[in-house]
Amino acid sequence: MAWRAAFARPASVPVADAADLSPARIELGRRLFEDPRLSANGLLSCASCHDSKLSFADGVALGKGIAGTPLARHTPMLWNLAWGRTLFWDGRAASLEEQARGPIENPLEMGSTVTKAVAGVSSDATMRTAFAAAFPERPQVSEDNLLAALAAFERTLVSPETRFDHWVKGDDGALTSEELAGFRLFTGKAGCVSCHSGWRFTDEAFHDIGLAGEDKGRGAILGLAAADHAFKTPSLRELAWTAPYMHDGSLATLEEVVDHYVSGVRDRPTLSADLPRGLSLTAEERAQLVAFLNALSSDDPPRAASLPPTVQASAPEPGVSATTVSQKNKTFAPGSIRLVAGTGLTIVNDDTRTHNVRVDDPRLAYNSAAQEPGDKVVLTFGEPGFYTVTCGIHPQMRLTVEVSRAE
């Protein structure tokens, strides 16, 4: 099928030099991404608005920066930007390095300068060592290196495969009949594919889609009235986890997005030529389209492979011997275990899904944060007896722990 080829994922991340994606450079970029010293008040980092647990968005219509007031535009997610031709809603940055500078120096966002950010991190000996490892040919804490490291980390934020990708590869059963009907609407009657094309579902172009507001978008950047109200076509990857939608965050759900194209478009001379006119969809067709859009997202909140596994512990007892239990295919393996009181039990997420570890017991009440694939949770049982460990996301998962007294 021709459409399968049109939406096939690339084999690798585009990069000019292999050194741009060295493990040391990526790790430095990750640390800088989470470092509040890049902001003027030392409280905000890139991750403050681009939260990995919220698919590198912030979950609100308009976020707030250092000034504490709502920003002018919705925080975009960061998936798959390595393939981007331009960055930001209005395309004002031509590279990830240039984009990285923008929020740091925006007075309403992080309110600093890259020069000040360099000064802030260069006083840290561990950061100086990390910069030297990441840039052995130019081992300085410099503006160029700081921006290059941030860009390196962002290039690794590639969205994981979804059921749609499995269908693209030839698995005819990966999508439901409703999702396939939605795909036919997407590529046919609804005309979505005119702008949301390719494996990332974006043509990298700028379109006026008839949203209310006075923001001129791309037109202001180009000084071109014909591009007024035009904004970059967002990728549709992982969009189930990145609500609300649009450059102004004005549409809260995918249902509202579909409704906008059917009956909410404001007519004006700058409307995109690719925008369907007079679109009519039945309630069933709208539901089918939304079902397909959801199939472009992971079943659980996605996690970038570039993020290191985390370890969560029920008690601050470093160095305890640990017995390991695996989580895979929504099952604890083994399903029961015996421990001596005071021994640590390590639960490893070997699954492709997000899990959560819970113990609801008067002797040990514990509720972990989201446990992503590769993450570990360490539980320490201080009193003898039987305990039940569950997953809050998949409650059918049960682990029985028998704890005996220490000799």
Residue pairs with C-beta under 8 A, 6 or more apart in sequence:
3 183
3 187
4 167
4 168
4 169
4 170
6 197
6 198
7 164
7 168
7 198
7 199
7 201
8 168
8 169
8 199
9 161
9 165
9 168
9 199
10 83
10 199
13 21
13 82
13 155
13 156
13 158
14 82
14 83
15 21
15 82
15 155
19 25
19 137
20 148
20 151
20 152
20 155
21 152
21 155
21 156
22 134
22 152
24 130
24 133
24 134
25 134
25 135
25 148
25 149
25 152
26 152
26 153
26 156
26 306
27 130
27 134
27 308
28 130
28 131
28 133
28 134
28 149
28 152
28 153
29 149
29 150
29 151
29 152
29 153
29 154
30 153
30 306
30 307
30 308
31 127
31 130
32 38
32 46
32 121
32 146
32 149
32 150
32 153
33 45
33 46
33 47
33 50
33 150
33 153
33 154
34 45
34 46
34 47
35 45
35 121
36 42
36 43
36 44
36 45
36 48
37 117
37 120
37 121
38 44
38 45
38 46
38 104
38 110
38 112
38 117
38 120
38 121
39 45
39 66
39 104
39 110
39 111
39 112
40 66
40 110
40 111
40 112
40 116
41 66
41 111
42 120
43 66
44 65
44 66
44 109
44 110
46 100
46 103
46 150
49 57
49 58
49 63
49 65
49 75
49 103
49 109
50 56
50 57
50 58
50 75
50 77
50 78
51 57
51 58
51 59
52 303
52 304
52 307
53 301
53 370
54 241
54 242
54 301
55 77
55 79
55 238
55 241
55 242
55 301
55 302
56 77
56 78
56 79
56 157
56 304
57 75
57 76
57 77
57 241
57 242
58 75
59 243
60 75
60 244
60 249
61 74
61 244
61 248
61 249
61 250
61 252
62 70
62 71
62 72
62 73
62 74
62 248
62 249
63 70
63 71
63 74
63 75
64 70
64 71
65 71
65 103
65 106
65 108
65 109
65 110
65 111
66 107
66 108
66 109
66 110
66 111
67 107
67 108
67 111
69 108
71 108
71 109
72 108
72 215
73 89
73 215
73 247
73 248
73 249
74 89
74 244
74 245
74 246
74 247
74 248
74 249
76 88
76 89
76 234
77 235
77 238
77 242
78 154
78 157
79 157
79 158
79 159
79 235
79 237
79 238
79 302
80 157
80 158
80 159
80 200
80 235
80 237
81 87
81 96
81 99
81 154
81 155
81 157
82 96
82 154
82 155
82 156
82 157
82 158
83 200
84 96
84 204
85 91
85 94
85 204
86 92
86 93
86 94
86 204
86 232
87 93
87 94
87 95
87 96
87 98
87 99
88 99
88 102
88 232
89 217
89 231
89 232
89 247
90 206
90 217
90 218
90 220
90 221
90 231
90 232
91 206
91 218
91 221
91 232
92 102
92 221
93 99
93 101
93 102
95 151
96 150
96 151
96 154
96 155
97 144
97 147
97 148
97 150
97 151
98 147
99 151
99 154
100 147
100 150
100 151
100 154
101 114
101 147
102 109
103 109
103 110
104 110
104 112
104 113
104 114
104 117
105 112
105 113
105 114
114 143
114 146
114 147
115 143
117 146
118 141
118 142
118 143
118 146
121 127
121 141
121 146
122 128
122 141
127 141
128 141
131 139
131 140
131 141
131 145
131 149
132 139
134 145
134 149
134 152
135 145
135 148
138 145
153 306
156 304
156 305
156 306
157 304
157 306
158 304
158 305
159 237
159 238
159 298
159 302
160 298
160 302
160 303
160 305
162 237
162 295
162 296
162 297
162 298
162 299
163 174
163 175
163 179
163 295
163 299
164 174
164 175
164 295
164 296
166 174
167 174
167 175
175 183
175 292
175 295
176 291
178 287
178 288
178 291
178 292
179 288
179 291
179 292
179 294
179 295
180 292
181 285
181 288
181 291
181 292
182 288
182 289
182 290
182 291
182 292
182 293
182 295
183 292
185 192
185 281
185 285
185 288
185 289
185 292
186 192
186 193
186 196
186 289
186 292
186 293
187 193
189 279
189 281
189 285
190 261
190 276
190 279
190 281
190 285
190 289
191 274
191 276
191 279
192 289
194 203
194 274
194 276
195 202
195 203
195 205
195 207
195 233
195 272
195 274
196 202
196 203
196 233
196 236
197 203
200 235
200 236
200 237
201 235
201 236
201 237
201 296
202 232
202 233
202 234
202 235
202 236
203 233
204 232
204 233
205 232
205 233
206 217
206 218
206 227
206 230
206 231
206 232
206 233
207 230
207 231
207 233
207 272
207 274
207 275
208 217
208 227
208 228
208 229
208 230
208 231
208 268
208 270
208 271
208 272
208 275
209 231
209 260
209 261
209 265
209 271
209 272
209 275
210 260
210 264
210 265
210 266
210 267
210 268
210 271
210 275
211 229
211 246
211 247
211 248
211 250
211 260
211 266
212 250
212 266
213 229
213 248
213 250
215 229
215 247
215 248
216 228
216 229
217 227
217 228
217 229
217 230
217 231
217 247
218 224
218 227
218 228
218 230
218 231
218 232
219 225
219 226
219 227
219 228
219 229
219 230
219 270
220 228
221 227
225 270
226 270
227 270
228 270
229 268
229 270
230 270
230 272
231 246
231 247
234 245
236 293
236 296
237 296
237 297
238 296
238 297
238 298
238 302
239 245
239 254
239 293
239 296
239 297
240 254
240 293
240 294
240 296
240 297
240 298
241 297
241 298
241 301
241 302
243 252
243 253
243 254
244 250
244 251
244 252
244 253
245 251
245 252
245 254
245 256
245 257
246 257
251 257
251 260
254 290
254 293
254 294
255 286
255 290
258 281
258 286
258 289
258 290
259 286
261 275
261 276
261 279
262 279
262 280
262 281
262 286
265 271
265 275
281 289
299 353
300 353
300 354
300 393
301 354
301 370
301 372
303 354
303 372
303 373
307 372
309 372
309 374
309 375
309 376
310 372
310 375
310 376
311 375
311 376
311 377
311 378
312 357
312 368
312 369
312 371
312 375
312 376
312 377
312 378
313 344
313 377
313 378
313 379
313 380
314 359
314 364
314 366
314 377
314 378
314 379
314 380
315 380
315 382
317 342
317 344
317 380
320 342
320 343
320 344
320 378
320 380
321 343
321 344
322 343
322 344
322 345
322 346
322 378
323 337
323 339
323 343
323 344
323 345
323 346
324 345
324 346
324 347
324 348
325 332
325 333
325 334
325 337
325 345
325 346
325 347
325 348
325 399
326 332
326 333
326 347
326 348
326 350
327 333
327 347
327 348
327 349
327 350
327 351
327 355
327 371
327 391
327 397
328 350
328 351
329 351
330 351
330 353
330 391
330 394
330 396
330 397
331 397
332 347
332 389
332 397
332 398
332 399
335 398
335 399
335 400
336 399
336 400
336 401
336 402
337 345
337 399
337 400
337 401
337 402
338 401
338 402
338 403
338 404
339 345
339 381
339 401
339 402
339 403
339 404
340 403
340 404
340 405
340 406
340 407
341 381
341 382
341 383
341 384
341 403
341 404
341 405
341 406
342 380
342 381
342 382
342 406
343 380
343 381
344 378
344 379
344 380
345 378
345 379
345 380
345 381
345 401
346 376
346 377
346 378
347 357
347 371
347 376
347 377
347 378
347 379
347 389
347 399
348 374
348 375
348 376
349 355
349 371
349 372
349 373
349 374
349 375
349 376
350 373
351 373
352 373
353 373
353 393
353 394
354 370
354 371
354 372
354 373
354 393
355 371
355 391
355 393
355 394
355 397
356 367
356 368
356 369
356 370
356 371
356 391
356 392
356 393
357 366
357 367
357 368
357 371
357 377
357 379
357 389
357 390
357 391
357 392
358 366
358 367
358 368
358 389
358 390
358 391
358 392
359 365
359 366
359 367
359 379
359 387
359 388
359 389
359 390
360 388
360 390
361 387
361 388
363 381
363 382
363 383
363 385
363 387
364 379
364 381
364 382
364 383
364 387
366 379
367 392
368 377
371 377
379 389
379 401
381 387
381 401
381 403
383 403
384 403
384 404
384 405
385 402
385 403
386 400
386 401
386 402
386 403
387 400
387 401
387 403
388 398
388 399
388 400
388 401
389 398
389 399
389 400
389 401
390 397
390 398
390 399
391 397
